[in-house]
Amino acid sequence: MQRRTNMTQTLIFIYALFIVVSLFLVVTCETRIPCVSRNDCPKRPYPLFMKCIDNFCEIWKIGKE
């Protein structure tokens, strides 16, 4: 019975570790869209717009800063 409990706890730990690592990888991965001018960037609904900065599209918000 003790062996089954230890194995269950080990599997739960591995499962939780897998979820945490997966979430970390999803959050840290960012999509960078290459561009030459602002016209190469995708259009966004108001109040957001895209700028071409250092040959990559970056999202900006129109409004008070």
PyMOL Python script that loads the backbone (N, CA, C, O; Angstrom):
from pymol import cmd

cmd.read_pdbstr("""\
ATOM      1  N   MET A   1       0.816  -1.191   0.000  1.00  0.00           N
ATOM      2  CA  MET A   1       0.000   0.000   0.000  1.00  0.00           C
ATOM      3  C   MET A   1       0.865   1.263   0.000  1.00  0.00           C
ATOM      4  O   MET A   1       0.540   2.246  -0.666  1.00  0.00           O
ATOM      5  N   GLN A   2       1.960   1.227   0.746  1.00  0.00           N
ATOM      6  CA  GLN A   2       2.868   2.374   0.812  1.00  0.00           C
ATOM      7  C   GLN A   2       3.476   2.660  -0.549  1.00  0.00           C
ATOM      8  O   GLN A   2       3.644   3.822  -0.920  1.00  0.00           O
ATOM      9  N   ARG A   3       3.809   1.619  -1.298  1.00  0.00           N
ATOM     10  CA  ARG A   3       4.417   1.793  -2.618  1.00  0.00           C
ATOM     11  C   ARG A   3       3.446   2.498  -3.569  1.00  0.00           C
ATOM     12  O   ARG A   3       3.851   3.357  -4.353  1.00  0.00           O
ATOM     13  N   ARG A   4       2.170   2.131  -3.496  1.00  0.00           N
ATOM     14  CA  ARG A   4       1.160   2.737  -4.364  1.00  0.00           C
ATOM     15  C   ARG A   4       1.001   4.223  -4.035  1.00  0.00           C
ATOM     16  O   ARG A   4       0.848   5.038  -4.945  1.00  0.00           O
ATOM     17  N   THR A   5       1.033   4.583  -2.769  1.00  0.00           N
ATOM     18  CA  THR A   5       0.911   5.983  -2.360  1.00  0.00           C
ATOM     19  C   THR A   5       2.104   6.795  -2.857  1.00  0.00           C
ATOM     20  O   THR A   5       1.929   7.904  -3.363  1.00  0.00           O
ATOM     21  N   ASN A   6       3.302   6.259  -2.719  1.00  0.00           N
ATOM     22  CA  ASN A   6       4.491   6.967  -3.193  1.00  0.00           C
ATOM     23  C   ASN A   6       4.466   7.138  -4.704  1.00  0.00           C
ATOM     24  O   ASN A   6       4.846   8.191  -5.216  1.00  0.00           O
ATOM     25  N   MET A   7       4.021   6.111  -5.423  1.00  0.00           N
ATOM     26  CA  MET A   7       3.969   6.191  -6.874  1.00  0.00           C
ATOM     27  C   MET A   7       2.931   7.230  -7.313  1.00  0.00           C
ATOM     28  O   MET A   7       3.158   7.973  -8.268  1.00  0.00           O
ATOM     29  N   THR A   8       1.807   7.277  -6.619  1.00  0.00           N
ATOM     30  CA  THR A   8       0.771   8.257  -6.936  1.00  0.00           C
ATOM     31  C   THR A   8       1.280   9.677  -6.698  1.00  0.00           C
ATOM     32  O   THR A   8       1.060  10.562  -7.525  1.00  0.00           O
ATOM     33  N   GLN A   9       1.948   9.893  -5.587  1.00  0.00           N
ATOM     34  CA  GLN A   9       2.488  11.218  -5.294  1.00  0.00           C
ATOM     35  C   GLN A   9       3.546  11.623  -6.317  1.00  0.00           C
ATOM     36  O   GLN A   9       3.621  12.790  -6.703  1.00  0.00           O
ATOM     37  N   THR A  10       4.350  10.680  -6.750  1.00  0.00           N
ATOM     38  CA  THR A  10       5.371  10.967  -7.763  1.00  0.00           C
ATOM     39  C   THR A  10       4.720  11.354  -9.081  1.00  0.00           C
ATOM     40  O   THR A  10       5.147  12.313  -9.725  1.00  0.00           O
ATOM     41  N   LEU A  11       3.692  10.620  -9.489  1.00  0.00           N
ATOM     42  CA  LEU A  11       3.002  10.940 -10.743  1.00  0.00           C
ATOM     43  C   LEU A  11       2.312  12.299 -10.672  1.00  0.00           C
ATOM     44  O   LEU A  11       2.338  13.056 -11.642  1.00  0.00           O
ATOM     45  N   ILE A  12       1.703  12.609  -9.550  1.00  0.00           N
ATOM     46  CA  ILE A  12       1.056  13.917  -9.387  1.00  0.00           C
ATOM     47  C   ILE A  12       2.099  15.032  -9.449  1.00  0.00           C
ATOM     48  O   ILE A  12       1.852  16.070 -10.063  1.00  0.00           O
ATOM     49  N   PHE A  13       3.245  14.836  -8.830  1.00  0.00           N
ATOM     50  CA  PHE A  13       4.316  15.832  -8.868  1.00  0.00           C
ATOM     51  C   PHE A  13       4.803  16.047 -10.300  1.00  0.00           C
ATOM     52  O   PHE A  13       4.978  17.188 -10.728  1.00  0.00           O
ATOM     53  N   ILE A  14       5.021  14.963 -11.043  1.00  0.00           N
ATOM     54  CA  ILE A  14       5.481  15.072 -12.434  1.00  0.00           C
ATOM     55  C   ILE A  14       4.430  15.772 -13.285  1.00  0.00           C
ATOM     56  O   ILE A  14       4.768  16.612 -14.118  1.00  0.00           O
ATOM     57  N   TYR A  15       3.165  15.435 -13.085  1.00  0.00           N
ATOM     58  CA  TYR A  15       2.081  16.071 -13.826  1.00  0.00           C
ATOM     59  C   TYR A  15       2.030  17.577 -13.538  1.00  0.00           C
ATOM     60  O   TYR A  15       1.905  18.378 -14.464  1.00  0.00           O
ATOM     61  N   ALA A  16       2.124  17.961 -12.272  1.00  0.00           N
ATOM     62  CA  ALA A  16       2.101  19.378 -11.901  1.00  0.00           C
ATOM     63  C   ALA A  16       3.316  20.107 -12.466  1.00  0.00           C
ATOM     64  O   ALA A  16       3.198  21.238 -12.937  1.00  0.00           O
ATOM     65  N   LEU A  17       4.474  19.471 -12.422  1.00  0.00           N
ATOM     66  CA  LEU A  17       5.688  20.069 -12.976  1.00  0.00           C
ATOM     67  C   LEU A  17       5.542  20.288 -14.481  1.00  0.00           C
ATOM     68  O   LEU A  17       5.954  21.324 -15.004  1.00  0.00           O
ATOM     69  N   PHE A  18       4.964  19.323 -15.167  1.00  0.00           N
ATOM     70  CA  PHE A  18       4.736  19.440 -16.607  1.00  0.00           C
ATOM     71  C   PHE A  18       3.819  20.622 -16.919  1.00  0.00           C
ATOM     72  O   PHE A  18       4.077  21.367 -17.864  1.00  0.00           O
ATOM     73  N   ILE A  19       2.766  20.799 -16.148  1.00  0.00           N
ATOM     74  CA  ILE A  19       1.840  21.919 -16.370  1.00  0.00           C
ATOM     75  C   ILE A  19       2.539  23.257 -16.140  1.00  0.00           C
ATOM     76  O   ILE A  19       2.371  24.180 -16.937  1.00  0.00           O
ATOM     77  N   VAL A  20       3.309  23.376 -15.082  1.00  0.00           N
ATOM     78  CA  VAL A  20       4.007  24.634 -14.783  1.00  0.00           C
ATOM     79  C   VAL A  20       5.010  24.972 -15.878  1.00  0.00           C
ATOM     80  O   VAL A  20       5.083  26.119 -16.317  1.00  0.00           O
ATOM     81  N   VAL A  21       5.779  23.990 -16.320  1.00  0.00           N
ATOM     82  CA  VAL A  21       6.769  24.230 -17.379  1.00  0.00           C
ATOM     83  C   VAL A  21       6.066  24.609 -18.676  1.00  0.00           C
ATOM     84  O   VAL A  21       6.533  25.498 -19.387  1.00  0.00           O
ATOM     85  N   SER A  22       4.954  23.954 -18.999  1.00  0.00           N
ATOM     86  CA  SER A  22       4.205  24.278 -20.214  1.00  0.00           C
ATOM     87  C   SER A  22       3.692  25.712 -20.173  1.00  0.00           C
ATOM     88  O   SER A  22       3.800  26.439 -21.161  1.00  0.00           O
ATOM     89  N   LEU A  23       3.137  26.118 -19.044  1.00  0.00           N
ATOM     90  CA  LEU A  23       2.644  27.493 -18.916  1.00  0.00           C
ATOM     91  C   LEU A  23       3.776  28.499 -19.045  1.00  0.00           C
ATOM     92  O   LEU A  23       3.609  29.541 -19.679  1.00  0.00           O
ATOM     93  N   PHE A  24       4.909  28.205 -18.459  1.00  0.00           N
ATOM     94  CA  PHE A  24       6.061  29.096 -18.554  1.00  0.00           C
ATOM     95  C   PHE A  24       6.496  29.255 -20.004  1.00  0.00           C
ATOM     96  O   PHE A  24       6.790  30.367 -20.442  1.00  0.00           O
ATOM     97  N   LEU A  25       6.541  28.157 -20.755  1.00  0.00           N
ATOM     98  CA  LEU A  25       6.964  28.231 -22.151  1.00  0.00           C
ATOM     99  C   LEU A  25       5.970  29.001 -23.000  1.00  0.00           C
ATOM    100  O   LEU A  25       6.372  29.733 -23.905  1.00  0.00           O
ATOM    101  N   VAL A  26       4.689  28.854 -22.730  1.00  0.00           N
ATOM    102  CA  VAL A  26       3.675  29.577 -23.498  1.00  0.00           C
ATOM    103  C   VAL A  26       3.771  31.066 -23.223  1.00  0.00           C
ATOM    104  O   VAL A  26       3.653  31.867 -24.149  1.00  0.00           O
ATOM    105  N   VAL A  27       3.979  31.450 -21.991  1.00  0.00           N
ATOM    106  CA  VAL A  27       4.046  32.868 -21.632  1.00  0.00           C
ATOM    107  C   VAL A  27       5.306  33.522 -22.178  1.00  0.00           C
ATOM    108  O   VAL A  27       5.257  34.674 -22.609  1.00  0.00           O
ATOM    109  N   THR A  28       6.420  32.827 -22.172  1.00  0.00           N
ATOM    110  CA  THR A  28       7.670  33.442 -22.595  1.00  0.00           C
ATOM    111  C   THR A  28       7.849  33.470 -24.104  1.00  0.00           C
ATOM    112  O   THR A  28       8.676  34.232 -24.605  1.00  0.00           O
ATOM    113  N   CYS A  29       7.099  32.663 -24.839  1.00  0.00           N
ATOM    114  CA  CYS A  29       7.215  32.675 -26.300  1.00  0.00           C
ATOM    115  C   CYS A  29       6.414  33.858 -26.835  1.00  0.00           C
ATOM    116  O   CYS A  29       5.237  34.009 -26.507  1.00  0.00           O
ATOM    117  N   GLU A  30       7.027  34.677 -27.636  1.00  0.00           N
ATOM    118  CA  GLU A  30       6.324  35.799 -28.235  1.00  0.00           C
ATOM    119  C   GLU A  30       6.475  35.727 -29.747  1.00  0.00           C
ATOM    120  O   GLU A  30       7.494  35.271 -30.265  1.00  0.00           O
ATOM    121  N   THR A  31       5.463  36.174 -30.427  1.00  0.00           N
ATOM    122  CA  THR A  31       5.485  36.175 -31.878  1.00  0.00           C
ATOM    123  C   THR A  31       5.985  37.529 -32.350  1.00  0.00           C
ATOM    124  O   THR A  31       5.398  38.560 -32.021  1.00  0.00           O
ATOM    125  N   ARG A  32       7.046  37.531 -33.107  1.00  0.00           N
ATOM    126  CA  ARG A  32       7.586  38.773 -33.649  1.00  0.00           C
ATOM    127  C   ARG A  32       7.347  38.765 -35.148  1.00  0.00           C
ATOM    128  O   ARG A  32       7.824  37.876 -35.853  1.00  0.00           O
ATOM    129  N   ILE A  33       6.618  39.741 -35.630  1.00  0.00           N
ATOM    130  CA  ILE A  33       6.281  39.851 -37.042  1.00  0.00           C
ATOM    131  C   ILE A  33       7.285  40.790 -37.693  1.00  0.00           C
ATOM    132  O   ILE A  33       7.352  41.965 -37.331  1.00  0.00           O
ATOM    133  N   PRO A  34       8.068  40.293 -38.649  1.00  0.00           N
ATOM    134  CA  PRO A  34       9.035  41.170 -39.314  1.00  0.00           C
ATOM    135  C   PRO A  34       8.325  42.184 -40.214  1.00  0.00           C
ATOM    136  O   PRO A  34       7.261  41.898 -40.762  1.00  0.00           O
ATOM    137  N   CYS A  35       8.921  43.364 -40.361  1.00  0.00           N
ATOM    138  CA  CYS A  35       8.333  44.403 -41.203  1.00  0.00           C
ATOM    139  C   CYS A  35       9.427  45.327 -41.725  1.00  0.00           C
ATOM    140  O   CYS A  35      10.544  45.357 -41.208  1.00  0.00           O
ATOM    141  N   VAL A  36       9.074  46.075 -42.763  1.00  0.00           N
ATOM    142  CA  VAL A  36       9.949  47.106 -43.310  1.00  0.00           C
ATOM    143  C   VAL A  36       9.326  48.474 -43.042  1.00  0.00           C
ATOM    144  O   VAL A  36      10.030  49.440 -42.745  1.00  0.00           O
ATOM    145  N   SER A  37       7.996  48.546 -43.150  1.00  0.00           N
ATOM    146  CA  SER A  37       7.276  49.785 -42.867  1.00  0.00           C
ATOM    147  C   SER A  37       6.022  49.459 -42.059  1.00  0.00           C
ATOM    148  O   SER A  37       5.701  48.292 -41.836  1.00  0.00           O
ATOM    149  N   ARG A  38       5.331  50.486 -41.632  1.00  0.00           N
ATOM    150  CA  ARG A  38       4.115  50.298 -40.835  1.00  0.00           C
ATOM    151  C   ARG A  38       3.031  49.568 -41.618  1.00  0.00           C
ATOM    152  O   ARG A  38       2.185  48.895 -41.027  1.00  0.00           O
ATOM    153  N   ASN A  39       3.049  49.694 -42.935  1.00  0.00           N
ATOM    154  CA  ASN A  39       2.047  49.037 -43.774  1.00  0.00           C
ATOM    155  C   ASN A  39       2.193  47.518 -43.783  1.00  0.00           C
ATOM    156  O   ASN A  39       1.247  46.814 -44.138  1.00  0.00           O
ATOM    157  N   ASP A  40       3.355  47.001 -43.400  1.00  0.00           N
ATOM    158  CA  ASP A  40       3.568  45.552 -43.349  1.00  0.00           C
ATOM    159  C   ASP A  40       2.932  44.917 -42.110  1.00  0.00           C
ATOM    160  O   ASP A  40       2.749  43.700 -42.061  1.00  0.00           O
ATOM    161  N   CYS A  41       2.601  45.722 -41.126  1.00  0.00           N
ATOM    162  CA  CYS A  41       2.041  45.203 -39.875  1.00  0.00           C
ATOM    163  C   CYS A  41       0.538  44.967 -40.020  1.00  0.00           C
ATOM    164  O   CYS A  41      -0.128  45.678 -40.772  1.00  0.00           O
ATOM    165  N   PRO A  42      -0.007  43.968 -39.301  1.00  0.00           N
ATOM    166  CA  PRO A  42      -1.448  43.715 -39.373  1.00  0.00           C
ATOM    167  C   PRO A  42      -2.245  44.864 -38.754  1.00  0.00           C
ATOM    168  O   PRO A  42      -1.763  45.557 -37.858  1.00  0.00           O
ATOM    169  N   LYS A  43      -3.446  45.051 -39.237  1.00  0.00           N
ATOM    170  CA  LYS A  43      -4.318  46.117 -38.731  1.00  0.00           C
ATOM    171  C   LYS A  43      -4.966  45.665 -37.429  1.00  0.00           C
ATOM    172  O   LYS A  43      -5.294  44.490 -37.264  1.00  0.00           O
ATOM    173  N   ARG A  44      -5.148  46.608 -36.501  1.00  0.00           N
ATOM    174  CA  ARG A  44      -5.763  46.344 -35.201  1.00  0.00           C
ATOM    175  C   ARG A  44      -6.953  47.276 -35.024  1.00  0.00           C
ATOM    176  O   ARG A  44      -6.958  48.381 -35.567  1.00  0.00           O
ATOM    177  N   PRO A  45      -7.975  46.842 -34.262  1.00  0.00           N
ATOM    178  CA  PRO A  45      -9.116  47.730 -34.014  1.00  0.00           C
ATOM    179  C   PRO A  45      -8.720  48.882 -33.092  1.00  0.00           C
ATOM    180  O   PRO A  45      -7.824  48.752 -32.258  1.00  0.00           O
ATOM    181  N   TYR A  46      -9.412  50.017 -33.263  1.00  0.00           N
ATOM    182  CA  TYR A  46      -9.172  51.190 -32.434  1.00  0.00           C
ATOM    183  C   TYR A  46      -9.388  50.811 -30.984  1.00  0.00           C
ATOM    184  O   TYR A  46     -10.360  50.097 -30.734  1.00  0.00           O
ATOM    185  N   PRO A  47      -8.627  51.190 -30.037  1.00  0.00           N
ATOM    186  CA  PRO A  47      -7.556  52.165 -29.936  1.00  0.00           C
ATOM    187  C   PRO A  47      -6.157  51.563 -30.090  1.00  0.00           C
ATOM    188  O   PRO A  47      -5.178  52.207 -29.714  1.00  0.00           O
ATOM    189  N   LEU A  48      -6.036  50.366 -30.624  1.00  0.00           N
ATOM    190  CA  LEU A  48      -4.728  49.742 -30.799  1.00  0.00           C
ATOM    191  C   LEU A  48      -4.224  49.958 -32.218  1.00  0.00           C
ATOM    192  O   LEU A  48      -5.014  50.037 -33.159  1.00  0.00           O
ATOM    193  N   PHE A  49      -2.912  50.054 -32.366  1.00  0.00           N
ATOM    194  CA  PHE A  49      -2.321  50.108 -33.697  1.00  0.00           C
ATOM    195  C   PHE A  49      -0.923  49.521 -33.634  1.00  0.00           C
ATOM    196  O   PHE A  49      -0.341  49.393 -32.557  1.00  0.00           O
ATOM    197  N   MET A  50      -0.386  49.165 -34.793  1.00  0.00           N
ATOM    198  CA  MET A  50       0.928  48.538 -34.878  1.00  0.00           C
ATOM    199  C   MET A  50       1.932  49.534 -35.438  1.00  0.00           C
ATOM    200  O   MET A  50       1.618  50.303 -36.346  1.00  0.00           O
ATOM    201  N   LYS A  51       3.139  49.515 -34.890  1.00  0.00           N
ATOM    202  CA  LYS A  51       4.257  50.313 -35.391  1.00  0.00           C
ATOM    203  C   LYS A  51       5.375  49.369 -35.801  1.00  0.00           C
ATOM    204  O   LYS A  51       5.542  48.297 -35.218  1.00  0.00           O
ATOM    205  N   CYS A  52       6.140  49.775 -36.807  1.00  0.00           N
ATOM    206  CA  CYS A  52       7.311  49.013 -37.219  1.00  0.00           C
ATOM    207  C   CYS A  52       8.526  49.627 -36.520  1.00  0.00           C
ATOM    208  O   CYS A  52       8.976  50.714 -36.880  1.00  0.00           O
ATOM    209  N   ILE A  53       9.049  48.923 -35.523  1.00  0.00           N
ATOM    210  CA  ILE A  53      10.194  49.407 -34.751  1.00  0.00           C
ATOM    211  C   ILE A  53      11.284  48.350 -34.795  1.00  0.00           C
ATOM    212  O   ILE A  53      11.057  47.197 -34.427  1.00  0.00           O
ATOM    213  N   ASP A  54      12.460  48.742 -35.244  1.00  0.00           N
ATOM    214  CA  ASP A  54      13.603  47.825 -35.375  1.00  0.00           C
ATOM    215  C   ASP A  54      13.256  46.613 -36.238  1.00  0.00           C
ATOM    216  O   ASP A  54      13.653  45.487 -35.936  1.00  0.00           O
ATOM    217  N   ASN A  55      12.512  46.860 -37.312  1.00  0.00           N
ATOM    218  CA  ASN A  55      12.112  45.838 -38.287  1.00  0.00           C
ATOM    219  C   ASN A  55      11.203  44.757 -37.715  1.00  0.00           C
ATOM    220  O   ASN A  55      11.162  43.646 -38.242  1.00  0.00           O
ATOM    221  N   PHE A  56      10.474  45.065 -36.642  1.00  0.00           N
ATOM    222  CA  PHE A  56       9.469  44.162 -36.089  1.00  0.00           C
ATOM    223  C   PHE A  56       8.246  44.969 -35.696  1.00  0.00           C
ATOM    224  O   PHE A  56       8.366  46.102 -35.229  1.00  0.00           O
ATOM    225  N   CYS A  57       7.053  44.382 -35.887  1.00  0.00           N
ATOM    226  CA  CYS A  57       5.807  45.051 -35.530  1.00  0.00           C
ATOM    227  C   CYS A  57       5.620  45.025 -34.017  1.00  0.00           C
ATOM    228  O   CYS A  57       5.807  43.994 -33.370  1.00  0.00           O
ATOM    229  N   GLU A  58       5.248  46.180 -33.466  1.00  0.00           N
ATOM    230  CA  GLU A  58       4.948  46.282 -32.041  1.00  0.00           C
ATOM    231  C   GLU A  58       3.584  46.922 -31.884  1.00  0.00           C
ATOM    232  O   GLU A  58       3.224  47.829 -32.634  1.00  0.00           O
ATOM    233  N   ILE A  59       2.820  46.445 -30.901  1.00  0.00           N
ATOM    234  CA  ILE A  59       1.468  46.957 -30.691  1.00  0.00           C
ATOM    235  C   ILE A  59       1.510  48.159 -29.741  1.00  0.00           C
ATOM    236  O   ILE A  59       2.229  48.153 -28.742  1.00  0.00           O
ATOM    237  N   TRP A  60       0.730  49.181 -30.071  1.00  0.00           N
ATOM    238  CA  TRP A  60       0.658  50.404 -29.278  1.00  0.00           C
ATOM    239  C   TRP A  60      -0.802  50.739 -29.037  1.00  0.00           C
ATOM    240  O   TRP A  60      -1.682  50.291 -29.771  1.00  0.00           O
ATOM    241  N   LYS A  61      -1.054  51.532 -28.001  1.00  0.00           N
ATOM    242  CA  LYS A  61      -2.408  51.953 -27.674  1.00  0.00           C
ATOM    243  C   LYS A  61      -2.510  53.467 -27.808  1.00  0.00           C
ATOM    244  O   LYS A  61      -1.672  54.203 -27.287  1.00  0.00           O
ATOM    245  N   ILE A  62      -3.536  53.923 -28.506  1.00  0.00           N
ATOM    246  CA  ILE A  62      -3.788  55.355 -28.653  1.00  0.00           C
ATOM    247  C   ILE A  62      -4.503  55.825 -27.387  1.00  0.00           C
ATOM    248  O   ILE A  62      -5.442  55.180 -26.920  1.00  0.00           O
ATOM    249  N   GLY A  63      -4.061  56.932 -26.847  1.00  0.00           N
ATOM    250  CA  GLY A  63      -4.729  57.463 -25.665  1.00  0.00           C
ATOM    251  C   GLY A  63      -3.748  58.134 -24.736  1.00  0.00           C
ATOM    252  O   GLY A  63      -2.582  58.338 -25.074  1.00  0.00           O
ATOM    253  N   LYS A  64      -4.237  58.474 -23.563  1.00  0.00           N
ATOM    254  CA  LYS A  64      -3.401  59.145 -22.565  1.00  0.00           C
ATOM    255  C   LYS A  64      -2.366  58.174 -22.023  1.00  0.00           C
ATOM    256  O   LYS A  64      -2.655  57.000 -21.791  1.00  0.00           O
ATOM    257  N   GLU A  65      -1.177  58.672 -21.830  1.00  0.00           N
ATOM    258  CA  GLU A  65      -0.098  57.819 -21.324  1.00  0.00           C
ATOM    259  C   GLU A  65       0.472  58.384 -20.064  1.00  0.00           C
ATOM    260  O   GLU A  65       1.392  57.804 -19.488  1.00  0.00           O
TER     261      GLU A  65
END
""", "prot")
cmd.dss("prot")
cmd.show_as("cartoon", "prot")
cmd.util.cbc("prot")
cmd.orient("prot")
